[in-house]
Amino acid sequence: MVFLGLIWISQILRILDFQYSLTNQIFDIAGSTLLILPSFINHLVPFIILISSFIVNTKITKSNEVIILKQYLSASQLKVLLHMMIFLIFLIFTLNNELISKKFYKEYKIQELDIRNNLKLGSPTKHEFHIDDVVSIFFKKNIDNIFFETEAIIYKENQLIVSESLLIELSKSNFNLVFLNGERLILSDNEKSRTVFDKFTYVLEGKKYEKLLMDKDHYNTYELILHSQKDFRNFGHSRIFQYFFLLFISLICIKIIFYFNNKINIYKFTFIFLLVIIIQIINTYTVYLLNNIDTFRLIYFYLINFIFLILSLYLSNKTLK
């Protein structure tokens, strides 16, 4: 839970830009970042269940629950229980990895994009909002982001615009302020005029609208492997390896939980934990090699990762004897 809390806070700070007010839309930002947590959970699952297995081992060896467990379950029944635990972990991991996190991540990116673009325009508070030093807008009410009975001051051109309503639209990558049914007063050195209009559009130059870009977390493993971009395909193969990595972790965790001879000491657990970290570092590095070294082939990626995975499994089992 501490890890998830830190991730949540980091995502809030990532969206917020300190040139904008921290108080504006803070609750919207905090709520939207909760949607990204399923995407991070799968990265933490192996470490969470590994640490949990150590805690469970400590608890059952201290309270003699192993003896009680053996009285009610035979060796074959214990094996069935262990296989059910592995299957359940795999099922939850797969569903979250391929379906749940993908759906929530897509919604998160849409909300993040909306918030970022809204922050660029400022946040309407107390019937007014200000877009940098470009324009100030005052309004009576706001319904579904349509502002009614508005007065706007455009500083650069010395313009005063009064209109029945105002809406913000997108044109290509720019923001446009669209005023409906009003009048425009210009008082500059070059021009002094008063114009009545049905529709007047003011383009906010320099305010580019951020578009939704599809990154790797938008796709499931199958879609990644078939993707046209090389780094997306390589990320998909890394995801495949993570399923085998989870199997490795599950086997080790079950061994730790039912390490009946005595309580697993902190040194043995630390050694196993370091092996797990090394496997992930090697996996990350081999993905980097796939993306950047043409001579490093996919077969090398799987060969190196599985050699270290099998070696780590052997060393972990030997440690727990």
QUISUL-V126611 format. One record per residue. N is the residue number from 1. PSI is psi as a letter, one per 40 degrees, with the letter a starting at -180 (* if undefined). OMEGA is omega in whole degrees, 0 to 359 (999 if undefined). BURIAL is b if it has 16 or more other ideal C-beta (glycine too) atoms within 10 Angstrom, else e. Layout:
BEGIN
n: {N;N}
psi: {PSI;PSI}
omega: {OMEGA;OMEGA}
burial: {BURIAL;BURIAL}
END
This chain:
BEGIN
n: {1;2;3;4;5;6;7;8;9;10;11;12;13;14;15;16;17;18;19;20;21;22;23;24;25;26;27;28;29;30;31;32;33;34;35;36;37;38;39;40;41;42;43;44;45;46;47;48;49;50;51;52;53;54;55;56;57;58;59;60;61;62;63;64;65;66;67;68;69;70;71;72;73;74;75;76;77;78;79;80;81;82;83;84;85;86;87;88;89;90;91;92;93;94;95;96;97;98;99;100;101;102;103;104;105;106;107;108;109;110;111;112;113;114;115;116;117;118;119;120;121;122;123;124;125;126;127;128;129;130;131;132;133;134;135;136;137;138;139;140;141;142;143;144;145;146;147;148;149;150;151;152;153;154;155;156;157;158;159;160;161;162;163;164;165;166;167;168;169;170;171;172;173;174;175;176;177;178;179;180;181;182;183;184;185;186;187;188;189;190;191;192;193;194;195;196;197;198;199;200;201;202;203;204;205;206;207;208;209;210;211;212;213;214;215;216;217;218;219;220;221;222;223;224;225;226;227;228;229;230;231;232;233;234;235;236;237;238;239;240;241;242;243;244;245;246;247;248;249;250;251;252;253;254;255;256;257;258;259;260;261;262;263;264;265;266;267;268;269;270;271;272;273;274;275;276;277;278;279;280;281;282;283;284;285;286;287;288;289;290;291;292;293;294;295;296;297;298;299;300;301;302;303;304;305;306;307;308;309;310;311;312;313;314;315;316;317;318;319;320;321}
psi: {d;d;d;d;d;d;d;d;d;d;d;d;d;d;d;h;h;e;e;i;h;d;d;h;f;d;d;d;d;d;d;d;e;d;e;e;d;d;d;d;d;d;d;e;d;d;d;d;d;d;d;d;d;d;d;d;d;d;d;d;d;d;e;f;e;d;d;d;d;d;d;d;h;i;d;d;d;d;d;d;d;d;d;d;d;d;d;d;d;d;d;d;d;d;d;d;d;d;c;d;d;d;d;d;d;d;d;d;d;d;d;d;d;d;d;d;d;d;d;d;e;i;h;h;h;f;f;i;i;h;g;b;f;d;i;h;h;h;i;d;i;h;h;f;f;h;h;i;g;i;h;h;h;h;d;d;e;f;i;h;h;h;i;d;i;h;i;h;i;h;h;b;e;i;h;h;h;h;h;h;g;a;i;h;h;h;g;i;d;d;h;h;i;h;h;h;i;d;h;h;h;h;h;g;i;e;g;h;h;h;i;h;h;h;a;d;e;e;i;i;d;d;d;d;d;e;i;d;h;d;d;d;d;d;d;d;d;d;d;d;d;d;d;d;d;d;d;d;d;d;d;d;d;d;d;d;d;f;g;d;d;i;h;h;i;d;d;d;d;d;d;d;d;d;d;d;d;d;d;d;d;d;d;d;d;d;d;d;d;d;d;e;h;d;e;h;i;d;d;d;d;d;d;d;d;d;d;d;d;d;d;d;d;d;d;d;d;d;d;e;*}
omega: {178;179;182;178;178;178;181;180;180;179;176;180;180;180;182;173;189;173;177;179;180;184;183;175;183;180;175;180;180;180;182;182;175;182;183;184;178;179;180;184;183;177;183;185;181;182;179;182;177;178;179;180;177;179;179;179;179;183;186;177;178;186;180;179;178;180;179;181;181;179;185;183;176;180;180;178;177;178;178;179;180;180;177;179;179;181;181;178;180;181;180;180;182;180;180;184;188;185;190;183;179;181;181;180;178;179;178;182;178;180;179;179;178;182;180;180;177;178;177;182;185;182;180;177;177;175;175;169;188;179;184;177;184;186;172;184;178;185;179;180;182;180;180;178;168;186;185;180;187;170;183;176;176;192;187;182;183;182;171;182;176;183;177;181;180;173;181;181;179;174;189;181;183;170;174;172;184;179;181;175;180;179;184;180;179;179;179;179;183;186;172;185;176;185;173;184;170;179;177;183;177;182;178;181;179;177;183;179;178;181;180;177;181;177;189;183;176;188;171;186;181;180;179;182;181;184;182;182;185;183;176;179;180;176;177;178;176;177;178;179;181;176;176;177;178;176;177;180;181;179;179;181;178;177;180;183;183;175;195;188;175;180;177;182;186;181;177;180;180;178;179;180;178;176;180;179;180;178;180;177;179;178;179;181;179;173;176;179;178;184;191;181;183;182;178;187;182;180;177;178;182;182;181;183;182;175;180;179;180;178;179;177;179;181;180;178;179;179;185;177;999}
burial: {e;e;e;e;e;e;b;e;e;e;b;b;e;e;b;b;e;e;e;e;e;e;e;b;b;e;e;e;b;e;e;b;b;e;b;b;b;b;b;b;b;b;e;e;b;b;e;e;b;b;e;e;b;b;e;b;b;b;e;b;b;e;e;e;e;e;e;e;e;e;e;e;e;e;e;e;e;e;e;e;e;b;e;e;e;b;e;e;b;e;e;e;b;b;e;b;b;b;e;b;b;b;e;b;b;e;e;b;b;e;b;b;b;e;b;b;b;b;b;b;b;b;b;b;e;e;e;e;b;b;b;e;e;b;b;b;b;b;b;e;e;e;e;e;e;e;b;e;e;b;b;b;e;b;e;e;e;e;b;e;b;e;b;e;b;b;e;b;e;e;e;e;e;e;b;b;b;b;b;b;e;b;e;b;e;b;e;e;e;e;e;e;e;e;e;e;e;e;e;b;e;b;e;b;e;e;b;e;b;e;e;e;e;e;e;b;b;e;b;e;b;e;e;b;b;e;b;e;e;e;e;b;b;b;b;b;b;b;b;e;b;b;e;e;b;b;e;b;b;b;e;b;b;b;b;b;b;b;b;e;e;e;e;b;e;e;e;b;b;e;e;b;e;e;b;b;e;e;b;e;e;b;b;e;e;b;b;e;b;b;e;e;e;e;e;e;e;e;e;e;b;e;e;b;b;e;e;b;b;e;e;b;b;e;e;b;e;e;b;b;e}
END
